């Protein structure tokens, strides 16, 4: 029986980290199903979904733990089953752009949570504005919204927040 695992990985960024991880997975007959990886502040961080035969799970976990000796910390969790997920949902995209300041992610995530939205993908960046060099914050989130929640309510809640935070906000149906 196939087992689905989620790996969280982090280590000082350097060449060969993805190869070490991929080799460990393949050596134990695992399948790399999906991942998100990035270099953040000199660290390599990622999350990987893996399928492996249940009979080989223990040996894979052992090898992954051994990667700590090579500077890559890997934690492994059993994947949650999709039971209990709302059957009637839709995807909504939320984009935020504005001068960087503390609390932007907190405000947006709180407004989404209060609307019953579940964040399924979030990407944020911070860089300088082209002409002024002022630190700019950008975020793009894909959220799962229950069908019973009115899009106008979510949009209104986020637009009020955007005015408070002085950011531009775009909300749209679909991912």
C-alpha positions as CSV (number, residue, x, y, z in Angstrom):
1,X,0.0,0.0,0.0
2,X,1.3,3.4,-1.0
3,X,1.9,5.9,1.8
4,X,1.9,9.7,1.3
5,X,4.3,11.7,3.3
6,X,5.0,15.4,3.5
7,X,8.7,16.5,4.1
8,X,9.7,19.8,5.5
9,X,13.3,20.6,4.7
10,X,15.7,23.4,5.7
11,X,19.4,23.9,5.6
12,X,22.1,26.4,4.7
13,X,21.8,26.9,0.9
14,X,24.5,25.2,-1.2
15,X,24.7,23.1,-4.4
16,X,23.5,19.5,-4.1
17,X,20.8,19.7,-1.5
18,X,17.9,18.9,-3.8
19,X,20.0,16.0,-5.3
20,X,20.6,14.6,-1.8
21,X,16.9,14.7,-1.1
22,X,15.9,13.3,-4.5
23,X,18.5,10.5,-4.2
24,X,17.2,9.4,-0.8
25,X,13.6,9.3,-2.0
26,X,14.4,7.4,-5.3
27,X,16.7,4.9,-3.5
28,X,13.7,3.8,-1.4
29,X,11.3,3.6,-4.4
30,X,9.6,6.8,-3.5
31,X,7.9,9.1,-5.9
32,X,8.4,12.9,-5.8
33,X,4.8,14.1,-6.2
34,X,5.1,17.9,-5.8
35,X,7.1,20.5,-4.0
36,X,7.7,24.2,-3.2
37,X,11.3,25.2,-2.6
38,X,13.0,28.6,-2.1
39,X,16.2,30.3,-0.9
40,X,15.3,32.6,1.9
41,X,18.0,34.6,3.8
42,X,20.7,32.2,2.8
43,X,18.7,29.1,3.8
44,X,17.2,26.5,1.5
45,X,13.7,25.7,2.6
46,X,11.1,23.5,1.1
47,X,8.1,21.2,1.4
48,X,7.8,18.0,-0.6
49,X,5.0,15.5,-1.1
50,X,6.3,12.0,-1.5
51,X,4.6,8.6,-2.1
52,X,6.4,5.5,-0.9
53,X,5.5,1.9,-0.4
54,X,4.4,1.5,3.2
55,X,6.9,-1.4,3.6
56,X,9.8,1.0,2.7
57,X,8.6,4.0,4.7
58,X,10.8,3.3,7.8
59,X,14.0,3.0,5.8
60,X,13.2,6.2,3.9
61,X,12.5,8.0,7.1
62,X,15.9,6.8,8.5
63,X,17.8,7.9,5.4
64,X,16.1,11.3,5.5
65,X,17.0,11.7,9.2
66,X,20.6,11.0,8.1
67,X,20.7,14.0,5.9
68,X,21.1,16.1,9.0
69,X,24.7,15.1,9.0
70,X,25.0,16.9,5.6
71,X,23.4,20.0,6.9
72,X,19.8,19.4,5.8
73,X,17.1,19.0,8.5
74,X,14.1,17.0,7.3
75,X,11.0,16.4,9.2
76,X,8.4,13.9,8.0
77,X,4.7,13.9,8.6
78,X,1.9,11.6,7.4
79,X,-0.2,13.4,4.8
80,X,-3.7,14.3,6.0
81,X,-6.5,12.6,4.3
82,X,-8.9,14.9,2.4
83,X,-11.8,13.8,4.6
84,X,-13.9,16.6,6.0
85,X,-12.8,19.1,3.3
86,X,-15.8,21.2,2.1
87,X,-17.1,19.6,-1.0
88,X,-18.6,22.9,-2.3
89,X,-15.8,25.4,-2.6
90,X,-14.3,27.8,-5.1
91,X,-10.8,29.2,-5.6
92,X,-10.2,32.9,-5.2
93,X,-7.0,34.8,-5.9
94,X,-6.0,37.7,-3.6
95,X,-3.1,40.0,-4.6
96,X,-1.7,42.8,-2.4
97,X,0.9,45.5,-3.4
98,X,2.0,48.4,-1.2
99,X,4.7,50.0,0.8
100,X,6.1,47.4,3.2
101,X,5.1,47.7,6.8
102,X,4.5,45.3,9.7
103,X,1.1,43.6,9.8
104,X,0.1,43.3,6.2
105,X,0.1,39.5,6.2
106,X,-1.6,39.4,9.6
107,X,-4.4,41.7,8.5
108,X,-5.1,39.9,5.2
109,X,-4.9,36.4,6.8
110,X,-7.2,37.5,9.6
111,X,-9.8,38.9,7.2
112,X,-9.6,35.7,5.1
113,X,-10.0,33.5,8.2
114,X,-12.9,35.5,9.4
115,X,-14.5,34.9,6.0
116,X,-14.1,31.2,6.3
117,X,-11.4,31.1,3.6
118,X,-8.6,28.6,3.7
119,X,-5.2,29.7,2.3
120,X,-3.9,27.0,0.0
121,X,-1.0,28.9,-1.6
122,X,0.8,32.1,-0.5
123,X,3.8,33.7,-2.0
124,X,5.2,37.0,-0.7
125,X,8.1,39.1,-1.8
126,X,9.7,42.4,-0.6
127,X,11.8,44.6,-2.9
128,X,12.5,48.2,-3.7
129,X,10.2,50.4,-5.8
130,X,11.7,51.1,-9.2
131,X,12.0,54.9,-8.9
132,X,12.2,55.5,-5.2
133,X,13.8,52.4,-3.7
134,X,11.0,52.4,-1.0
135,X,10.5,48.9,0.3
136,X,7.5,47.4,-1.5
137,X,5.6,44.3,-0.3
138,X,3.8,42.0,-2.7
139,X,1.6,39.0,-1.9
140,X,-0.4,36.6,-4.0
141,X,-2.6,34.1,-2.3
142,X,-4.9,31.4,-3.6
143,X,-7.7,30.7,-1.1
144,X,-10.4,28.1,-1.0
145,X,-13.7,29.8,-0.2
146,X,-16.9,27.9,0.8
147,X,-19.6,28.2,-1.8
148,X,-22.0,29.5,0.9
149,X,-19.8,32.6,1.5
150,X,-20.7,35.6,-0.7
151,X,-17.8,36.9,-2.8
152,X,-19.0,40.5,-2.1
153,X,-18.6,40.0,1.6
154,X,-15.0,38.8,1.3
155,X,-14.2,41.6,-1.2
156,X,-15.8,44.2,1.1
157,X,-13.9,43.0,4.1
158,X,-10.6,43.0,2.2
159,X,-11.2,46.4,0.6
160,X,-11.8,47.9,4.0
161,X,-8.5,46.4,5.2
162,X,-6.6,47.6,2.1
163,X,-7.7,51.2,2.9
164,X,-6.4,50.8,6.5
165,X,-3.1,49.3,5.4
166,X,-2.8,51.7,2.4
167,X,-2.2,48.9,-0.1
168,X,-3.6,48.0,-3.5
169,X,-5.8,44.9,-3.4
170,X,-7.1,42.7,-6.2
171,X,-9.6,39.9,-5.6
172,X,-10.7,37.6,-8.3
173,X,-12.4,34.2,-8.9
174,X,-10.1,31.4,-9.9
175,X,-6.5,30.5,-9.3
